[in-house]
Amino acid sequence: MFLGENLITWLVLALGGALAVGNILALVKPPIEQQDTENLTKAPVARTVAMATIGAIAAIWAFVSLVAG
């Protein structure tokens, strides 16, 4: 198979991990200075936590799928 048997699982692991880490970092360390009036000063908490949770679930699922074989 092109690029390996577990390509979709590796992609889900990478995208889920990036989604989780990016949203957690948006909560932990918001931008120091506001760039313009249209950007938020901090991330909306409920949406950010929901997206981080979805990313973590996807990353965990993909990791378990890769380990289980």
N, CA, C and O atoms as a Tinker XYZ file with bonds, in Angstrom:
   276  protein
     1  N      0.839000   -1.181000    0.000000    73     2
     2  CA     0.000000    0.000000    0.000000    64     1     3
     3  C      0.882000    1.242000    0.000000    63     2     4     5
     4  O      1.985000    1.234000    0.547000    81     3
     5  N      0.396000    2.281000   -0.605000    73     3     6
     6  CA     1.139000    3.537000   -0.707000    64     5     7
     7  C      1.329000    4.183000    0.669000    63     6     8     9
     8  O      0.354000    4.435000    1.377000    81     7
     9  N      2.550000    4.442000    1.037000    73     7    10
    10  CA     2.935000    5.087000    2.302000    64     9    11
    11  C      2.593000    4.271000    3.548000    63    10    12    13
    12  O      2.468000    4.842000    4.632000    81    11
    13  N      2.443000    2.981000    3.426000    73    11    14
    14  CA     2.265000    2.139000    4.597000    64    13    15
    15  C      0.837000    1.696000    4.826000    63    14    16    17
    16  O     -0.115000    2.264000    4.290000    81    15
    17  N      0.721000    0.666000    5.638000    73    15    18
    18  CA    -0.585000    0.084000    5.929000    64    17    19
    19  C     -1.416000    0.947000    6.882000    63    18    20    21
    20  O     -2.644000    0.945000    6.805000    81    19
    21  N     -0.760000    1.676000    7.769000    73    19    22
    22  CA    -1.473000    2.418000    8.807000    64    21    23
    23  C     -1.443000    3.926000    8.574000    63    22    24    25
    24  O     -1.393000    4.697000    9.532000    81    23
    25  N     -1.471000    4.347000    7.333000    73    23    26
    26  CA    -1.360000    5.770000    7.028000    64    25    27
    27  C     -2.469000    6.588000    7.683000    63    26    28    29
    28  O     -2.186000    7.615000    8.300000    81    27
    29  N     -3.706000    6.163000    7.565000    73    27    30
    30  CA    -4.813000    6.935000    8.123000    64    29    31
    31  C     -4.714000    7.016000    9.641000    63    30    32    33
    32  O     -5.070000    8.037000   10.229000    81    31
    33  N     -4.238000    5.959000   10.280000    73    31    34
    34  CA    -4.090000    5.972000   11.735000    64    33    35
    35  C     -3.001000    6.944000   12.161000    63    34    36    37
    36  O     -3.162000    7.665000   13.145000    81    35
    37  N     -1.887000    6.968000   11.421000    73    35    38
    38  CA    -0.821000    7.923000   11.727000    64    37    39
    39  C     -1.296000    9.362000   11.522000    63    38    40    41
    40  O     -0.943000   10.253000   12.295000    81    39
    41  N     -2.095000    9.585000   10.482000    73    39    42
    42  CA    -2.622000   10.930000   10.236000    64    41    43
    43  C     -3.589000   11.368000   11.339000    63    42    44    45
    44  O     -3.565000   12.521000   11.767000    81    43
    45  N     -4.433000   10.452000   11.793000    73    43    46
    46  CA    -5.355000   10.779000   12.886000    64    45    47
    47  C     -4.577000   11.069000   14.162000    63    46    48    49
    48  O     -4.936000   11.980000   14.909000    81    47
    49  N     -3.513000   10.306000   14.424000    73    47    50
    50  CA    -2.674000   10.561000   15.593000    64    49    51
    51  C     -2.039000   11.945000   15.511000    63    50    52    53
    52  O     -2.042000   12.683000   16.496000    81    51
    53  N     -1.503000   12.301000   14.364000    73    51    54
    54  CA    -0.849000   13.598000   14.211000    64    53    55
    55  C     -1.840000   14.754000   14.315000    63    54    56    57
    56  O     -1.582000   15.728000   15.022000    81    55
    57  N     -2.962000   14.655000   13.622000    73    55    58
    58  CA    -3.941000   15.743000   13.648000    64    57    59
    59  C     -4.644000   15.861000   14.998000    63    58    60    61
    60  O     -4.894000   16.968000   15.475000    81    59
    61  N     -4.962000   14.728000   15.610000    73    59    62
    62  CA    -5.589000   14.766000   16.933000    64    61    63
    63  C     -4.649000   15.336000   17.981000    63    62    64    65
    64  O     -5.060000   16.130000   18.827000    81    63
    65  N     -3.382000   14.929000   17.924000    73    63    66
    66  CA    -2.401000   15.473000   18.854000    64    65    67
    67  C     -2.200000   16.958000   18.668000    63    66    68    69
    68  O     -2.107000   17.702000   19.644000    81    67
    69  N     -2.130000   17.401000   17.418000    73    67    70
    70  CA    -1.966000   18.829000   17.142000    64    69    71
    71  C     -3.182000   19.630000   17.602000    63    70    72    73
    72  O     -3.039000   20.733000   18.129000    81    71
    73  N     -4.360000   19.084000   17.407000    73    71    74
    74  CA    -5.587000   19.756000   17.843000    64    73    75
    75  C     -5.619000   19.889000   19.357000    63    74    76    77
    76  O     -5.966000   20.945000   19.886000    81    75
    77  N     -5.259000   18.824000   20.050000    73    75    78
    78  CA    -5.271000   18.857000   21.512000    64    77    79
    79  C     -4.214000   19.819000   22.053000    63    78    80    81
    80  O     -4.518000   20.671000   22.888000    81    79
    81  N     -2.985000   19.685000   21.585000    73    79    82
    82  CA    -1.895000   20.520000   22.105000    64    81    83
    83  C     -2.120000   21.990000   21.760000    63    82    84    85
    84  O     -1.911000   22.862000   22.604000    81    83
    85  N     -2.538000   22.268000   20.548000    73    83    86
    86  CA    -2.758000   23.658000   20.142000    64    85    87
    87  C     -3.831000   24.346000   20.970000    63    86    88    89
    88  O     -3.667000   25.501000   21.363000    81    87
    89  N     -4.919000   23.652000   21.237000    73    87    90
    90  CA    -5.998000   24.254000   22.027000    64    89    91
    91  C     -5.619000   24.397000   23.491000    63    90    92    93
    92  O     -5.995000   25.378000   24.134000    81    91
    93  N     -4.883000   23.436000   24.025000    73    91    94
    94  CA    -4.442000   23.556000   25.415000    64    93    95
    95  C     -3.482000   24.735000   25.561000    63    94    96    97
    96  O     -3.566000   25.492000   26.528000    81    95
    97  N     -2.579000   24.887000   24.609000    73    95    98
    98  CA    -1.650000   26.021000   24.662000    64    97    99
    99  C     -2.366000   27.354000   24.491000    63    98   100   101
   100  O     -1.936000   28.360000   25.057000    81    99
   101  N     -3.453000   27.380000   23.720000    73    99   102
   102  CA    -4.229000   28.613000   23.576000    64   101   103
   103  C     -4.850000   29.026000   24.899000    63   102   104   105
   104  O     -4.997000   30.218000   25.166000    81   103
   105  N     -5.218000   28.051000   25.736000    73   103   106
   106  CA    -5.760000   28.368000   27.055000    64   105   107
   107  C     -4.672000   28.767000   28.040000    63   106   108   109
   108  O     -4.827000   29.721000   28.802000    81   107
   109  N     -3.561000   28.020000   28.016000    73   107   110
   110  CA    -2.508000   28.219000   29.000000    64   109   111
   111  C     -1.743000   29.519000   28.755000    63   110   112   113
   112  O     -1.445000   30.257000   29.693000    81   111
   113  N     -1.429000   29.793000   27.492000    73   111   114
   114  CA    -0.592000   30.953000   27.184000    64   113   115
   115  C     -1.202000   31.747000   26.029000    63   114   116   117
   116  O     -0.817000   31.550000   24.877000    81   115
   117  N     -2.140000   32.632000   26.321000    73   115   118
   118  CA    -2.725000   33.447000   25.253000    64   117   119
   119  C     -1.688000   34.443000   24.718000    63   118   120   121
   120  O     -0.659000   34.661000   25.357000    81   119
   121  N     -1.947000   35.044000   23.560000    73   119   122
   122  CA    -0.993000   36.008000   23.002000    64   121   123
   123  C     -0.711000   37.162000   23.965000    63   122   124   125
   124  O     -1.599000   37.614000   24.688000    81   123
   125  N      0.525000   37.625000   23.965000    73   123   126
   126  CA     0.919000   38.704000   24.876000    64   125   127
   127  C      0.273000   40.026000   24.482000    63   126   128   129
   128  O     -0.222000   40.757000   25.340000    81   127
   129  N      0.275000   40.333000   23.194000    73   127   130
   130  CA    -0.319000   41.585000   22.741000    64   129   131
   131  C     -1.384000   41.305000   21.695000    63   130   132   133
   132  O     -1.263000   40.370000   20.904000    81   131
   133  N     -2.415000   42.114000   21.700000    73   131   134
   134  CA    -3.502000   41.964000   20.748000    64   133   135
   135  C     -3.071000   42.603000   19.430000    63   134   136   137
   136  O     -2.587000   43.735000   19.418000    81   135
   137  N     -3.246000   41.875000   18.311000    73   135   138
   138  CA    -2.772000   42.373000   17.023000    64   137   139
   139  C     -3.708000   43.401000   16.407000    63   138   140   141
   140  O     -3.247000   44.364000   15.794000    81   139
   141  N     -4.989000   43.218000   16.557000    73   139   142
   142  CA    -5.954000   44.210000   16.076000    64   141   143
   143  C     -7.258000   44.042000   16.848000    63   142   144   145
   144  O     -7.348000   43.205000   17.747000    81   143
   145  N     -8.254000   44.826000   16.503000    73   143   146
   146  CA    -9.507000   44.806000   17.259000    64   145   147
   147  C    -10.365000   43.582000   16.953000    63   146   148   149
   148  O    -11.285000   43.281000   17.714000    81   147
   149  N    -10.094000   42.869000   15.864000    73   147   150
   150  CA   -10.906000   41.708000   15.505000    64   149   151
   151  C    -10.462000   40.432000   16.213000    63   150   152   153
   152  O    -11.262000   39.505000   16.345000    81   151
   153  N     -9.222000   40.353000   16.671000    73   151   154
   154  CA    -8.731000   39.163000   17.367000    64   153   155
   155  C     -9.147000   39.186000   18.826000    63   154   156   157
   156  O     -9.213000   40.247000   19.447000    81   155
   157  N     -9.426000   38.007000   19.369000    73   155   158
   158  CA    -9.803000   37.900000   20.777000    64   157   159
   159  C     -8.573000   38.016000   21.661000    63   158   160   161
   160  O     -7.472000   37.650000   21.247000    81   159
   161  N     -8.751000   38.521000   22.870000    73   159   162
   162  CA    -7.621000   38.614000   23.795000    64   161   163
   163  C     -7.289000   37.261000   24.406000    63   162   164   165
   164  O     -6.131000   36.992000   24.726000    81   163
   165  N     -8.298000   36.406000   24.572000    73   163   166
   166  CA    -8.072000   35.033000   25.037000    64   165   167
   167  C     -9.080000   34.105000   24.371000    63   166   168   169
   168  O    -10.131000   34.538000   23.898000    81   167
   169  N     -8.742000   32.836000   24.344000    73   167   170
   170  CA    -9.591000   31.855000   23.665000    64   169   171
   171  C    -10.869000   31.600000   24.459000    63   170   172   173
   172  O    -10.841000   31.612000   25.690000    81   171
   173  N    -11.997000   31.369000   23.769000    73   171   174
   174  CA   -13.228000   30.988000   24.463000    64   173   175
   175  C    -13.033000   29.629000   25.147000    63   174   176   177
   176  O    -12.668000   28.649000   24.498000    81   175
   177  N    -13.275000   29.580000   26.439000    73   175   178
   178  CA   -12.925000   28.407000   27.239000    64   177   179
   179  C    -13.721000   27.168000   26.840000    63   178   180   181
   180  O    -13.133000   26.105000   26.643000    81   179
   181  N    -15.018000   27.277000   26.718000    73   179   182
   182  CA   -15.847000   26.094000   26.436000    64   181   183
   183  C    -15.487000   25.484000   25.086000    63   182   184   185
   184  O    -15.307000   24.270000   24.987000    81   183
   185  N    -15.381000   26.296000   24.062000    73   183   186
   186  CA   -15.055000   25.784000   22.732000    64   185   187
   187  C    -13.650000   25.204000   22.695000    63   186   188   189
   188  O    -13.417000   24.174000   22.062000    81   187
   189  N    -12.713000   25.859000   23.371000    73   187   190
   190  CA   -11.331000   25.386000   23.370000    64   189   191
   191  C    -11.199000   24.058000   24.100000    63   190   192   193
   192  O    -10.482000   23.170000   23.638000    81   191
   193  N    -11.873000   23.910000   25.223000    73   191   194
   194  CA   -11.833000   22.646000   25.964000    64   193   195
   195  C    -12.500000   21.533000   25.156000    63   194   196   197
   196  O    -12.015000   20.401000   25.141000    81   195
   197  N    -13.606000   21.846000   24.488000    73   195   198
   198  CA   -14.286000   20.838000   23.672000    64   197   199
   199  C    -13.390000   20.369000   22.524000    63   198   200   201
   200  O    -13.303000   19.171000   22.258000    81   199
   201  N    -12.730000   21.296000   21.851000    73   199   202
   202  CA   -11.861000   20.925000   20.735000    64   201   203
   203  C    -10.625000   20.165000   21.224000    63   202   204   205
   204  O    -10.173000   19.236000   20.555000    81   203
   205  N    -10.077000   20.544000   22.374000    73   203   206
   206  CA    -8.936000   19.821000   22.933000    64   205   207
   207  C     -9.341000   18.400000   23.313000    63   206   208   209
   208  O     -8.564000   17.463000   23.129000    81   207
   209  N    -10.536000   18.236000   23.835000    73   207   210
   210  CA   -11.032000   16.910000   24.196000    64   209   211
   211  C    -11.216000   16.033000   22.963000    63   210   212   213
   212  O    -10.853000   14.857000   22.974000    81   211
   213  N    -11.775000   16.598000   21.910000    73   211   214
   214  CA   -11.952000   15.844000   20.663000    64   213   215
   215  C    -10.597000   15.424000   20.107000    63   214   216   217
   216  O    -10.429000   14.283000   19.678000    81   215
   217  N     -9.643000   16.327000   20.113000    73   215   218
   218  CA    -8.307000   15.996000   19.627000    64   217   219
   219  C     -7.633000   14.928000   20.461000    63   218   220   221
   220  O     -6.980000   14.034000   19.921000    81   219
   221  N     -7.786000   15.012000   21.778000    73   219   222
   222  CA    -7.182000   14.011000   22.663000    64   221   223
   223  C     -7.813000   12.639000   22.452000    63   222   224   225
   224  O     -7.109000   11.629000   22.436000    81   223
   225  N     -9.118000   12.596000   22.292000    73   223   226
   226  CA    -9.795000   11.322000   22.049000    64   225   227
   227  C     -9.318000   10.709000   20.734000    63   226   228   229
   228  O     -9.062000    9.506000   20.668000    81   227
   229  N     -9.199000   11.518000   19.701000    73   227   230
   230  CA    -8.726000   11.011000   18.405000    64   229   231
   231  C     -7.295000   10.501000   18.508000    63   230   232   233
   232  O     -6.970000    9.448000   17.960000    81   231
   233  N     -6.436000   11.244000   19.207000    73   231   234
   234  CA    -5.034000   10.835000   19.343000    64   233   235
   235  C     -4.915000    9.552000   20.163000    63   234   236   237
   236  O     -4.124000    8.672000   19.823000    81   235
   237  N     -5.679000    9.442000   21.219000    73   235   238
   238  CA    -5.639000    8.232000   22.048000    64   237   239
   239  C     -6.152000    7.035000   21.256000    63   238   240   241
   240  O     -5.569000    5.952000   21.316000    81   239
   241  N     -7.243000    7.229000   20.514000    73   239   242
   242  CA    -7.775000    6.144000   19.685000    64   241   243
   243  C     -6.737000    5.662000   18.674000    63   242   244   245
   244  O     -6.539000    4.459000   18.503000    81   243
   245  N     -6.080000    6.602000   18.012000    73   243   246
   246  CA    -5.089000    6.236000   17.005000    64   245   247
   247  C     -3.893000    5.534000   17.641000    63   246   248   249
   248  O     -3.387000    4.555000   17.092000    81   247
   249  N     -3.440000    6.022000   18.784000    73   247   250
   250  CA    -2.311000    5.384000   19.475000    64   249   251
   251  C     -2.655000    3.957000   19.884000    63   250   252   253
   252  O     -1.852000    3.044000   19.691000    81   251
   253  N     -3.831000    3.765000   20.441000    73   251   254
   254  CA    -4.243000    2.420000   20.851000    64   253   255
   255  C     -4.383000    1.509000   19.625000    63   254   256   257
   256  O     -4.039000    0.330000   19.695000    81   255
   257  N     -4.874000    2.032000   18.529000    73   255   258
   258  CA    -4.986000    1.240000   17.301000    64   257   259
   259  C     -3.622000    0.820000   16.786000    63   258   260   261
   260  O     -3.454000   -0.305000   16.316000    81   259
   261  N     -2.652000    1.709000   16.869000    73   259   262
   262  CA    -1.305000    1.369000   16.397000    64   261   263
   263  C     -0.638000    0.344000   17.309000    63   262   264   265
   264  O      0.044000   -0.561000   16.829000    81   263
   265  N     -0.829000    0.478000   18.612000    73   263   266
   266  CA    -0.206000   -0.444000   19.562000    64   265   267
   267  C     -0.860000   -1.829000   19.483000    63   266   268   269
   268  O     -0.179000   -2.852000   19.541000    81   267
   269  N     -2.187000   -1.844000   19.349000    73   267   270
   270  CA    -2.895000   -3.121000   19.315000    64   269   271
   271  C     -2.622000   -3.884000   18.020000    63   270   272   273
   272  O     -2.749000   -5.107000   17.973000    81   271
   273  N     -2.256000   -3.169000   16.996000    73   271   274
   274  CA    -1.897000   -3.853000   15.745000    64   273   275
   275  C     -3.031000   -3.892000   14.825000    63   274   276
   276  O     -2.914000   -4.428000   13.723000    81   275
